[in-house]
Amino acid sequence: MEADLWTVAEAKAKLSEVIEHAQKHGPQTITRNGRRAVVVVDAEEWERKTKRSGNLADFFAASPLRGSGLKVRRSKDRLRPINL
């Protein structure tokens, strides 16, 4: 077994060790039927990787297309009727 690769059975039997390895050595992959199923990562690393900065308005304001002169036109076609 590689230090960062575990089967489901190994991970179940050694969950504390899997968590410790994730905290000290980085992401730990758990496989099911020989295929990657999930990855266990340290909570601080997860928060760092998934943290969003700003909002949608900030995103558009920082776009490299801002000021490019790109014109986006809205379709004047009628809406399609739908059955609810």
Secondary structure, DSSP 8 states (H G I E B T S, - for coil): --TTEEEHHHHHHTHHHHHHHHHHH--EEEEETTEEEEEE--HHHHHHHH---S-HHHHHHT-TTTTS--------S-------
